Amino acid sequence: MYAVIQTGGKQYKVQVGDVLYVEKLSAEADEVVKFDTVLAFADENGIQVGTPTLDIPVKAKVLKNGKAKKITVFTYKPKKNEKRKLGHRQPYTKIEITSINGVANA
């Protein structure tokens, strides 16, 4: 059984027990979040595709919030003595899928 959810402008194929790094959510560690934007759901009976979404709850537990490794962004214009060096750390939320459609991990 799996579902396709949308969060942070991205789509993820999830199953119960999956651990994902998603765009930062406004939830603290050990909270339960519910994803309402379920685009597709599949089980042994077949696949259901939403138009645009399905009314199947997907619940996840927030494991932690953090920042990814720093990336360096360097831009320059040759022969003009113009350069700029920046660093960026993308915030994320680490989640674990606990249930899809009320079916918990057994």
N, C-alpha and C positions, 0 to 999 in steps of 0.2 A: 504494500500500500504506500502510495506517495501522493504528494500534493505539490502544486506550483504556486508559490506565494510571491507577492510583490511588496518590497519595502525599500525605502531609500532610492527609488528610481531604478531598482534592479529586480530581476526575477530569479528565484531560487527554487530548484527541485529538492524537496525535503522529505525525509522519512523520520519515523519516530526514533529518537536516539542520535540523530545527526547533530554535530557541533558546527556552527557557522560563525563567521565574522561578518557582520552586517554594518551598514552605516549607523552612526551613533543614534541610539534611541534615548528618549527621556525617561529612563527607568534605572533604578539603582540595582546593585547586585542582590541576588536571591529573590527578586520580584518575578512575578509571572506576567508575561505580555501576551496579548491575543492579536493575531493577524487576521483582519477581516477581508483583505484583498486576496482571495483565493481564486486563481485563474483556472485551475484544472485539478481534478481529483481522480485517482485511479485505484481500484482494488480488484479483487478476484471477479467481480461482476462486470467489469469493463471500465471505461473512462468517461468522465463527465467534463465537459468544457463549458465554462461560464460565458454568458453573454451580457455584460462583460465579466461579472464575477459570480461566484457561487456562495451560498449561505452555509458554508462548512467551516466551523471554527478550528483554527490551528493555534495551539498554545505552546509557549516556549518559556524556559526559565533563563533569566539573565545570569550568566556566570560572572562576567566582569566587564567593566568599561576601561578602555585604555587608548593608547596612541601607537600607531605603527612606527616602524623604523623611519628615521629621517632620510628624506631624499634631498639631493642638492640640485637646485635649478640655477643654471648659469647661462646668461644671455650676453652677447657682445656684438658689436659692429666693428668689423675689421677696419683698420687704418683711421679710426675716428676716436680712439681712446675712450670708448664708451662701453662699460661693462657693468653687470649687476649680478651678484651672487645671493641667492635666497635659499633657505631651507624650509621644508614643510613636513609636518607629522600629521597624518590623517587620523582623526579620532574614529574609534570603532566600538562596537558592542559585541561581545562574545555570547552567543546564546546556544541553548540545547533544546531541541524540539522534544516536548514531553507528550503531546497528544495531538492526534488528527481526528476530527469528528468525534471527540469524546472517547476514542479508543486509546488507552494509555499503553505504555511499554510494559509488557507482561514478562 
